[in-house]
Amino acid sequence: MSRMRTVPADPKPSKLKQIRADKILYLMLLPAIAFYALFHIWPIYEMKLAFYDYRIIGDDVFVGFKHFKELFNTPIFTQVIVNTLVISAMKMFLLFPLPILFALALNEFMNSGFRKTVQVVSYLPHFLSWVVIAGVWYEFLSPSTGAINQILTFFGFQAHDFLTEKSSIRWVLVASEAWRSMGWDSIIYLAAIIGISPTLYEAARVDGAGRWHIMTRIVLPHLFIPMVTIFILNIGFIMNAGLDQILNFTNDSVASHIDIIDTFVYRMGLLNGQYSLATAANLFKSVIGVILVLSTHFLSKKMTGKGAW
Amino acid sequence: MVGKKFTLPKLAIGLVLSLIALAMFIPVINIFARAFSHPDKVHELTGLGVIPKGFSLINFQVVLSNPIVGQAIGNSLFITIVGTCFSLFFTTITAYVLTRKNLVGKTPIMIFLIIIMIFEPGYVQEYFVMKDLHLLDSLWSMVLYRMVNVFYLVIMMRFIEEIPESLMEAAKIDGAGHMRVFVRIVLPLSRIPLLTIGMFYAIAKWNEFFKSSIFLSSPNKTVLQVLLRQFVVERDTSTLVGITELLKNSNVAQLDFNALKAATIVVAMVPILMLYPIILKYYTSGVMEGGVKE
C-alpha cells in the first residue's frame, strides 16, 4: 500500500535539493551537534593550552613543549604515571579471572532459585556510587567495629587500619573494585554459556564426558572469544585507574601512593591553578589513551572480529 | 546442569558462592542496621550485625530535617529527572535522524561521533567551558554534561533501524512530517530501549559526584553525593549536628555521627534500590541479550 508514489524524473536529486526537502530533519539534528560542539569539541580545542603559558589578562603565549618538558622533569609526575599503571595493571590482571570463575560457578546451579539470588545480590554494588561504596567500606574495614577486623581478631590476628596503610591501600582499591564489578562483569560470560547449544552437552555425555571434560572442552572454548575481547579492550583503558574511586578512598597518609594522572590534573589544575601544566598532563594521558584504544580496537577486530564499536 | 543433584564439588562451589553473596550483602545490610539503630545503642552493633540495635528512626529524622540535606536531595533529583528526560529525548531524536537513509553527510557525522567517543576532553577545559557559558554553579551544567552519550546513541540507532520502514512510509503518505513520525511512531515503539537507556542515564546522573563537585560550588547547589563525601571522606560533621529541637523530645543522650552517616548513605541508595527491580528486568536482560548477539 505504501509503494504508490511515482518515480521521480531525476533518480538522483542533488544533495542541496535533498537537504532543502528534509529541512526539518537537519533541524532535529541541530541540538545534538550544538551540544557536542559546545561540551566536547570546544574543550578539546581548548586543550591547546598545554602549548601556551596561561595569562589571566591578554592572550596566552605560545611556548611549544615547555610544559611537557617541565612535566617529565618533575619526579612527582613520574611517580604518578607509575602509580596509574601499577593500579590499573593490578586491577586488570587480578580481576580478569574473577567474573569468569563466578560465571562458571553459577553455571553449576542453572535454573535454580539459588543462582538467581546470588546473581541479584552480586549485581547491586555495580549501581552504587563510589561515595556510597566508600561509605560502606569505611565501616566494613573499620579497625574497631569493621567486619574484616572482627574476623581477623577472632582468629587471633592483629587489627589493621587498611585505609591508612600504604602497604594495603592499593589492595583495598583492587578489592573494592572486585566487590563492585565482579557480578556485573560476569553477565557477558554467563550469556555466552547460556548460548551454548544443549546438543553439544548431549553429544559429549553420550561420548562419556564427565563434568571436568564438559567444562574444559565445551564451556571454556566458548568463553574464549569474550575473554580475549574483554582483555584486549581493557588494555585500551589502562590510563584510567579510577578517579572517583581514588578520590573517595584517599587520605593524607596514603595520598602519594595512589596519586594517579587524573588526581594530579585535578590538584594541579583546579586546586593549584597551574592550568598549562595540568592540561599538558591531561593531553599526554588523552593522546596515549586514544592510541591505546584505537590499537586495541583494531587488534580485537583482527583477532576476534569484535571491537569496541 | 551436569551430573547428580548433590555432589561434593557442587556443595563446595555452592558454599563459595554463598560466601561471595554474603560478602556483598552484609556490608550493605550492616549500613541499614546502623541507620535504623538507636544512637545510644548503635555502638553495640558489630560489623557483621544485620539487625538494628534498638530500632529507631531518629537518624533519618535528623538527616532529613536538615535543610542542607533536603536541598541536596532536591538538587540531585532535579539533575537526575530533568537530565534523564533531556538525554533520552535528544538521544532518540538524533538516533532517528541518523538512521534516515537519504541523510546527506552521514559519513562525516559518524566519524565526528567516533572522535567524540574516543577522545576525552580534559576536565580543566570542561570547567573553563562551563565558566565561559555561565553555567558554573548552575544545576543546568550537570543536566547538560554528557547529555547525549555516543554509545547509547549507537544502541538507539540499532534499535530504530529495526522498526519496519513501511510504518514510517505509510505515515508520510498520510502527510506526516519527520517530527510527527518521530513522536507518533518512533517514540511509542521504542519503549523498551527508552526504559533501558533511561535507566543508564538516570543512574549515572544520580551517582555523578566528581563533576558535580567541580561544577557546583555554592552550598545551596550541593548534590547528595558531594555532601555524602563530606561526611564519609572528610569526616566533616558540622552539617549533620545541630538539630537540637528534635533531640529534646526524643530521649537521645547524644547523636552518633556514624549512625547519621549511615542514614545518609541509605538515603543516597534509596532511588537505586527502588529502581532495582526494573533494572533487573530490562537493563540486565538487555545487556545479556546484547552479549549473546554480538
Chai-1 contact restraints between the chains, C-beta under 6 A:
chainA,res_idxA,chainB,res_idxB,connection_type,confidence,min_distance_angstrom,max_distance_angstrom,comment,restraint_id
A,S2,B,S166,contact,1.0,0.0,6.0,A-B,restraint_1
A,S2,B,E169,contact,1.0,0.0,6.0,A-B,restraint_2
A,S2,B,A170,contact,1.0,0.0,6.0,A-B,restraint_3
A,K15,B,V104,contact,1.0,0.0,6.0,A-B,restraint_4
A,Q18,B,N102,contact,1.0,0.0,6.0,A-B,restraint_5
A,Q18,B,V104,contact,1.0,0.0,6.0,A-B,restraint_6
A,I19,B,V104,contact,1.0,0.0,6.0,A-B,restraint_7
A,I24,B,G177,contact,1.0,0.0,6.0,A-B,restraint_8
A,I24,B,H178,contact,1.0,0.0,6.0,A-B,restraint_9
A,L25,B,V97,contact,1.0,0.0,6.0,A-B,restraint_10
A,L25,B,H178,contact,1.0,0.0,6.0,A-B,restraint_11
A,M28,B,I93,contact,1.0,0.0,6.0,A-B,restraint_12
A,M28,B,V97,contact,1.0,0.0,6.0,A-B,restraint_13
A,L29,B,V97,contact,1.0,0.0,6.0,A-B,restraint_14
A,P31,B,F90,contact,1.0,0.0,6.0,A-B,restraint_15
A,A32,B,F90,contact,1.0,0.0,6.0,A-B,restraint_16
A,A32,B,T94,contact,1.0,0.0,6.0,A-B,restraint_17
A,A32,B,V148,contact,1.0,0.0,6.0,A-B,restraint_18
A,F35,B,M147,contact,1.0,0.0,6.0,A-B,restraint_19
A,F35,B,V148,contact,1.0,0.0,6.0,A-B,restraint_20
A,Y36,B,I116,contact,1.0,0.0,6.0,A-B,restraint_21
A,H40,B,I116,contact,1.0,0.0,6.0,A-B,restraint_22
A,W42,B,V129,contact,1.0,0.0,6.0,A-B,restraint_23
A,P43,B,P121,contact,1.0,0.0,6.0,A-B,restraint_24
A,P43,B,Q125,contact,1.0,0.0,6.0,A-B,restraint_25
A,P43,B,E126,contact,1.0,0.0,6.0,A-B,restraint_26
A,P43,B,V129,contact,1.0,0.0,6.0,A-B,restraint_27
A,I44,B,P121,contact,1.0,0.0,6.0,A-B,restraint_28
A,E46,B,Q125,contact,1.0,0.0,6.0,A-B,restraint_29
A,M47,B,G122,contact,1.0,0.0,6.0,A-B,restraint_30
A,M47,B,Q125,contact,1.0,0.0,6.0,A-B,restraint_31
A,A105,B,I13,contact,1.0,0.0,6.0,A-B,restraint_32
A,A105,B,L17,contact,1.0,0.0,6.0,A-B,restraint_33
A,E108,B,K10,contact,1.0,0.0,6.0,A-B,restraint_34
A,E108,B,I13,contact,1.0,0.0,6.0,A-B,restraint_35
A,M110,B,M1,contact,1.0,0.0,6.0,A-B,restraint_36
A,V118,B,L17,contact,1.0,0.0,6.0,A-B,restraint_37
A,V118,B,A21,contact,1.0,0.0,6.0,A-B,restraint_38
A,V121,B,A21,contact,1.0,0.0,6.0,A-B,restraint_39
A,V121,B,M24,contact,1.0,0.0,6.0,A-B,restraint_40
A,V121,B,F25,contact,1.0,0.0,6.0,A-B,restraint_41
A,S122,B,M24,contact,1.0,0.0,6.0,A-B,restraint_42
A,P125,B,M24,contact,1.0,0.0,6.0,A-B,restraint_43
A,F127,B,I203,contact,1.0,0.0,6.0,A-B,restraint_44
A,F127,B,I272,contact,1.0,0.0,6.0,A-B,restraint_45
A,S129,B,N207,contact,1.0,0.0,6.0,A-B,restraint_46
A,S129,B,F209,contact,1.0,0.0,6.0,A-B,restraint_47
A,S129,B,Q225,contact,1.0,0.0,6.0,A-B,restraint_48
A,V131,B,F209,contact,1.0,0.0,6.0,A-B,restraint_49
A,V131,B,Q225,contact,1.0,0.0,6.0,A-B,restraint_50
A,V131,B,L228,contact,1.0,0.0,6.0,A-B,restraint_51
A,V131,B,R229,contact,1.0,0.0,6.0,A-B,restraint_52
A,V132,B,I265,contact,1.0,0.0,6.0,A-B,restraint_53
A,V132,B,A268,contact,1.0,0.0,6.0,A-B,restraint_54
A,V132,B,M269,contact,1.0,0.0,6.0,A-B,restraint_55
A,A134,B,V232,contact,1.0,0.0,6.0,A-B,restraint_56
A,G135,B,V232,contact,1.0,0.0,6.0,A-B,restraint_57
A,G135,B,I265,contact,1.0,0.0,6.0,A-B,restraint_58
A,V136,B,P27,contact,1.0,0.0,6.0,A-B,restraint_59
A,V136,B,V28,contact,1.0,0.0,6.0,A-B,restraint_60
A,V136,B,I31,contact,1.0,0.0,6.0,A-B,restraint_61
A,F140,B,P27,contact,1.0,0.0,6.0,A-B,restraint_62
A,T145,B,G47,contact,1.0,0.0,6.0,A-B,restraint_63
A,G146,B,G47,contact,1.0,0.0,6.0,A-B,restraint_64
A,A147,B,G47,contact,1.0,0.0,6.0,A-B,restraint_65
A,A147,B,L48,contact,1.0,0.0,6.0,A-B,restraint_66
A,Q150,B,T46,contact,1.0,0.0,6.0,A-B,restraint_67
A,Q150,B,G47,contact,1.0,0.0,6.0,A-B,restraint_68
A,I187,B,V287,contact,1.0,0.0,6.0,A-B,restraint_69
A,I187,B,M288,contact,1.0,0.0,6.0,A-B,restraint_70
A,I188,B,G291,contact,1.0,0.0,6.0,A-B,restraint_71
A,A191,B,M288,contact,1.0,0.0,6.0,A-B,restraint_72
A,A191,B,G291,contact,1.0,0.0,6.0,A-B,restraint_73
A,A191,B,V292,contact,1.0,0.0,6.0,A-B,restraint_74
A,G195,B,V292,contact,1.0,0.0,6.0,A-B,restraint_75
A,R211,B,V2,contact,1.0,0.0,6.0,A-B,restraint_76
A,R211,B,G3,contact,1.0,0.0,6.0,A-B,restraint_77
A,I214,B,V2,contact,1.0,0.0,6.0,A-B,restraint_78
A,D244,B,F210,contact,1.0,0.0,6.0,A-B,restraint_79
A,N248,B,V233,contact,1.0,0.0,6.0,A-B,restraint_80
A,G269,B,V124,contact,1.0,0.0,6.0,A-B,restraint_81
A,L270,B,I214,contact,1.0,0.0,6.0,A-B,restraint_82
A,Y275,B,V124,contact,1.0,0.0,6.0,A-B,restraint_83
A,A278,B,V124,contact,1.0,0.0,6.0,A-B,restraint_84
A,T279,B,G122,contact,1.0,0.0,6.0,A-B,restraint_85
A,T279,B,V124,contact,1.0,0.0,6.0,A-B,restraint_86
A,N282,B,G122,contact,1.0,0.0,6.0,A-B,restraint_87
A,S286,B,E120,contact,1.0,0.0,6.0,A-B,restraint_88
A,V290,B,I118,contact,1.0,0.0,6.0,A-B,restraint_89
A,V290,B,F119,contact,1.0,0.0,6.0,A-B,restraint_90
A,V293,B,I118,contact,1.0,0.0,6.0,A-B,restraint_91
